[in-house]
Amino acid sequence: MGGSVSAEHGIGLKKKPFLAHSRSEAEIALMKTLKQALDPRGILNPGRIVN
């Protein structure tokens, strides 16, 4: 069907295991790159969706 597990309000911790079902490896890698660029010390929401 081409849908996603979440949309406007983010993925949420309960849906975290399903992120790879709706996003490509490249999209997840981009999320991690952005997280690292904006939070190099990992202090904002540690251990949440993108580690």
Distance bins in CASP14 RR format, pairs under 12 A and 6 or more apart:
PFRMAT RR
TARGET T0000
AUTHOR 0000-0000-0000
RMODE 2
METHOD distances of the structure
MODEL  1
1 21 0 0 0 0 0 1 0 0 0 0 0
1 22 0 0 0 0 0 1 0 0 0 0 0
2 21 0 0 0 0 0 1 0 0 0 0 0
2 22 0 0 0 0 1 0 0 0 0 0 0
2 23 0 0 0 0 0 1 0 0 0 0 0
3 18 0 0 0 0 0 1 0 0 0 0 0
3 21 0 0 0 0 1 0 0 0 0 0 0
3 22 1 0 0 1 0 0 0 0 0 0 0
3 23 0 0 0 0 0 1 0 0 0 0 0
4 10 0 0 0 0 1 0 0 0 0 0 0
4 11 0 0 0 0 1 0 0 0 0 0 0
4 15 0 0 0 0 1 0 0 0 0 0 0
4 18 0 0 0 0 1 0 0 0 0 0 0
4 19 0 0 0 0 1 0 0 0 0 0 0
4 20 0 0 0 0 0 1 0 0 0 0 0
4 21 0 0 0 0 1 0 0 0 0 0 0
4 22 1 1 0 0 0 0 0 0 0 0 0
4 23 1 0 0 1 0 0 0 0 0 0 0
4 24 0 0 0 0 0 1 0 0 0 0 0
4 27 0 0 0 0 0 1 0 0 0 0 0
5 11 1 0 0 1 0 0 0 0 0 0 0
5 12 0 0 0 0 1 0 0 0 0 0 0
5 14 0 0 0 0 1 0 0 0 0 0 0
5 15 1 0 1 0 0 0 0 0 0 0 0
5 16 0 0 0 0 1 0 0 0 0 0 0
5 17 0 0 0 0 1 0 0 0 0 0 0
5 18 1 0 1 0 0 0 0 0 0 0 0
5 19 1 0 0 1 0 0 0 0 0 0 0
5 20 0 0 0 0 0 1 0 0 0 0 0
5 21 1 0 0 1 0 0 0 0 0 0 0
5 22 1 0 1 0 0 0 0 0 0 0 0
5 23 0 0 0 0 1 0 0 0 0 0 0
5 49 0 0 0 0 0 1 0 0 0 0 0
6 12 1 0 0 1 0 0 0 0 0 0 0
6 13 0 0 0 0 0 1 0 0 0 0 0
6 14 0 0 0 0 1 0 0 0 0 0 0
6 15 1 0 1 0 0 0 0 0 0 0 0
6 16 0 0 0 0 1 0 0 0 0 0 0
6 18 0 0 0 0 1 0 0 0 0 0 0
6 19 0 0 0 0 1 0 0 0 0 0 0
6 21 0 0 0 0 0 1 0 0 0 0 0
6 22 1 0 0 1 0 0 0 0 0 0 0
6 23 0 0 0 0 0 1 0 0 0 0 0
6 49 0 0 0 0 0 1 0 0 0 0 0
7 15 0 0 0 0 0 1 0 0 0 0 0
7 22 0 0 0 0 1 0 0 0 0 0 0
9 15 0 0 0 0 0 1 0 0 0 0 0
10 16 0 0 0 0 0 1 0 0 0 0 0
10 19 0 0 0 0 1 0 0 0 0 0 0
10 22 0 0 0 0 0 1 0 0 0 0 0
10 23 0 0 0 0 0 1 0 0 0 0 0
10 31 0 0 0 0 0 1 0 0 0 0 0
10 45 0 0 0 0 0 1 0 0 0 0 0
10 48 0 0 0 0 0 1 0 0 0 0 0
10 49 1 0 0 1 0 0 0 0 0 0 0
10 50 0 0 0 0 0 1 0 0 0 0 0
11 17 0 0 0 0 1 0 0 0 0 0 0
11 18 1 0 0 1 0 0 0 0 0 0 0
11 19 1 0 1 0 0 0 0 0 0 0 0
11 20 0 0 0 0 0 1 0 0 0 0 0
11 21 0 0 0 0 0 1 0 0 0 0 0
11 22 0 0 0 0 1 0 0 0 0 0 0
11 23 0 0 0 0 1 0 0 0 0 0 0
11 27 0 0 0 0 0 1 0 0 0 0 0
11 28 0 0 0 0 0 1 0 0 0 0 0
11 31 0 0 0 0 1 0 0 0 0 0 0
11 48 0 0 0 0 1 0 0 0 0 0 0
11 49 1 0 1 0 0 0 0 0 0 0 0
11 50 0 0 0 0 1 0 0 0 0 0 0
12 18 0 0 0 0 1 0 0 0 0 0 0
12 19 0 0 0 0 1 0 0 0 0 0 0
12 45 0 0 0 0 0 1 0 0 0 0 0
12 48 0 0 0 0 1 0 0 0 0 0 0
12 49 1 0 0 1 0 0 0 0 0 0 0
12 50 0 0 0 0 0 1 0 0 0 0 0
13 19 0 0 0 0 0 1 0 0 0 0 0
13 45 0 0 0 0 0 1 0 0 0 0 0
13 47 0 0 0 0 1 0 0 0 0 0 0
13 48 1 0 0 1 0 0 0 0 0 0 0
13 49 1 0 0 1 0 0 0 0 0 0 0
13 50 0 0 0 0 0 1 0 0 0 0 0
14 49 0 0 0 0 0 1 0 0 0 0 0
15 21 0 0 0 0 1 0 0 0 0 0 0
15 22 0 0 0 0 1 0 0 0 0 0 0
15 23 0 0 0 0 0 1 0 0 0 0 0
15 49 0 0 0 0 1 0 0 0 0 0 0
16 22 0 0 0 0 0 1 0 0 0 0 0
16 23 0 0 0 0 0 1 0 0 0 0 0
16 28 0 0 0 0 0 1 0 0 0 0 0
16 31 0 0 0 0 0 1 0 0 0 0 0
16 45 0 0 0 0 0 1 0 0 0 0 0
16 47 0 0 0 0 1 0 0 0 0 0 0
16 48 0 0 0 0 1 0 0 0 0 0 0
16 49 1 0 1 0 0 0 0 0 0 0 0
16 50 0 0 0 0 1 0 0 0 0 0 0
16 51 0 0 0 0 0 1 0 0 0 0 0
17 49 0 0 0 0 0 1 0 0 0 0 0
18 49 0 0 0 0 0 1 0 0 0 0 0
19 25 0 0 0 0 0 1 0 0 0 0 0
19 27 0 0 0 0 1 0 0 0 0 0 0
19 28 1 0 0 1 0 0 0 0 0 0 0
19 31 0 0 0 0 1 0 0 0 0 0 0
19 32 0 0 0 0 0 1 0 0 0 0 0
19 48 0 0 0 0 0 1 0 0 0 0 0
19 49 1 0 0 1 0 0 0 0 0 0 0
19 50 0 0 0 0 1 0 0 0 0 0 0
19 51 0 0 0 0 0 1 0 0 0 0 0
20 26 0 0 0 0 0 1 0 0 0 0 0
20 27 0 0 0 0 1 0 0 0 0 0 0
20 28 1 0 0 1 0 0 0 0 0 0 0
20 29 0 0 0 0 0 1 0 0 0 0 0
20 31 0 0 0 0 0 1 0 0 0 0 0
20 49 0 0 0 0 0 1 0 0 0 0 0
21 27 0 0 0 0 0 1 0 0 0 0 0
21 28 0 0 0 0 0 1 0 0 0 0 0
22 28 0 0 0 0 0 1 0 0 0 0 0
23 29 0 0 0 0 1 0 0 0 0 0 0
23 30 0 0 0 0 1 0 0 0 0 0 0
23 31 1 0 0 1 0 0 0 0 0 0 0
23 32 0 0 0 0 0 1 0 0 0 0 0
23 49 0 0 0 0 0 1 0 0 0 0 0
23 50 0 0 0 0 0 1 0 0 0 0 0
24 30 0 0 0 0 1 0 0 0 0 0 0
24 31 0 0 0 0 0 1 0 0 0 0 0
25 31 0 0 0 0 0 1 0 0 0 0 0
25 32 0 0 0 0 0 1 0 0 0 0 0
26 32 0 0 0 0 0 1 0 0 0 0 0
26 33 0 0 0 0 0 1 0 0 0 0 0
27 33 0 0 0 0 0 1 0 0 0 0 0
27 34 0 0 0 0 0 1 0 0 0 0 0
27 50 0 0 0 0 0 1 0 0 0 0 0
28 34 0 0 0 0 0 1 0 0 0 0 0
28 35 0 0 0 0 0 1 0 0 0 0 0
28 49 0 0 0 0 1 0 0 0 0 0 0
28 50 1 0 0 1 0 0 0 0 0 0 0
28 51 0 0 0 0 0 1 0 0 0 0 0
29 35 0 0 0 0 0 1 0 0 0 0 0
29 36 0 0 0 0 0 1 0 0 0 0 0
29 50 0 0 0 0 1 0 0 0 0 0 0
30 36 0 0 0 0 0 1 0 0 0 0 0
30 37 0 0 0 0 0 1 0 0 0 0 0
30 50 0 0 0 0 1 0 0 0 0 0 0
31 37 0 0 0 0 0 1 0 0 0 0 0
31 38 0 0 0 0 0 1 0 0 0 0 0
31 39 0 0 0 0 0 1 0 0 0 0 0
31 48 0 0 0 0 0 1 0 0 0 0 0
31 49 1 0 0 1 0 0 0 0 0 0 0
31 50 1 0 1 0 0 0 0 0 0 0 0
31 51 0 0 0 0 0 1 0 0 0 0 0
32 38 0 0 0 0 0 1 0 0 0 0 0
32 39 0 0 0 0 0 1 0 0 0 0 0
32 42 0 0 0 0 0 1 0 0 0 0 0
32 49 0 0 0 0 1 0 0 0 0 0 0
32 50 1 0 1 0 0 0 0 0 0 0 0
32 51 1 0 0 1 0 0 0 0 0 0 0
33 39 0 0 0 0 0 1 0 0 0 0 0
33 40 0 0 0 0 0 1 0 0 0 0 0
33 50 0 0 0 0 1 0 0 0 0 0 0
34 40 0 0 0 0 0 1 0 0 0 0 0
34 44 0 0 0 0 0 1 0 0 0 0 0
34 49 0 0 0 0 0 1 0 0 0 0 0
34 50 0 0 0 0 1 0 0 0 0 0 0
35 41 0 0 0 0 0 1 0 0 0 0 0
35 42 1 0 0 1 0 0 0 0 0 0 0
35 43 0 0 0 0 0 1 0 0 0 0 0
35 44 0 0 0 0 1 0 0 0 0 0 0
35 45 0 0 0 0 1 0 0 0 0 0 0
35 46 0 0 0 0 0 1 0 0 0 0 0
35 47 0 0 0 0 0 1 0 0 0 0 0
35 48 0 0 0 0 1 0 0 0 0 0 0
35 49 0 0 0 0 1 0 0 0 0 0 0
35 50 1 0 1 0 0 0 0 0 0 0 0
35 51 0 0 0 0 1 0 0 0 0 0 0
36 42 0 0 0 0 1 0 0 0 0 0 0
36 44 0 0 0 0 0 1 0 0 0 0 0
36 50 0 0 0 0 1 0 0 0 0 0 0
36 51 0 0 0 0 0 1 0 0 0 0 0
37 44 0 0 0 0 0 1 0 0 0 0 0
37 50 0 0 0 0 0 1 0 0 0 0 0
38 44 1 0 0 1 0 0 0 0 0 0 0
38 45 0 0 0 0 0 1 0 0 0 0 0
38 50 0 0 0 0 0 1 0 0 0 0 0
39 45 0 0 0 0 1 0 0 0 0 0 0
39 46 0 0 0 0 1 0 0 0 0 0 0
39 47 0 0 0 0 0 1 0 0 0 0 0
39 48 0 0 0 0 0 1 0 0 0 0 0
39 50 0 0 0 0 1 0 0 0 0 0 0
39 51 0 0 0 0 0 1 0 0 0 0 0
42 48 0 0 0 0 0 1 0 0 0 0 0
42 50 0 0 0 0 0 1 0 0 0 0 0
42 51 0 0 0 0 1 0 0 0 0 0 0
44 50 0 0 0 0 0 1 0 0 0 0 0
44 51 0 0 0 0 0 1 0 0 0 0 0
45 51 0 0 0 0 1 0 0 0 0 0 0
END
